[in-house]
Amino acid sequence: MGQKPTAGYSIDIKKVKIKGKIVTIYVNEKVPGREEMVDDIITYPIAQIKFNHLPSEVNILNYDSGDKFPCLI
């Protein structure tokens, strides 16, 4: 999701699928509405998952659209 210009953004983890050493994480982004009052501050929304073993591949997809997000591990 990266840097955002205001508060009001978040990431919700909806589903995690594990197939062998490949992990696919499905997320939804929350974006503030046009009329929503938010703080005027730069934010960096994140979500974290703890793995017992480091997977060989991690995919992060938008739960609704299937669009792929960048992943930092």
C-alpha positions, 0 to 999 in steps of 0.5 A: 500500500505504501505511503498515504497522504492522510490517516484513514487508510488500512489493510485487512487480511481476509484469507491466507492460503498455504500450498507447500511453501507458497503462501497467498494472502488475500487483503482488502484496502480501506480508503477514506471516503470523500466526505470522511474527516481524517488527520492530515498526516502521512501514514504507512498502513501495514499488516503483519503475519508471522510464519513459523518457517519462511515460505519460498514465495509470498503473493499478496492479492486484493481479495475483491479484484485479484490485483497483486500487491508488492510484498516485503519479507 
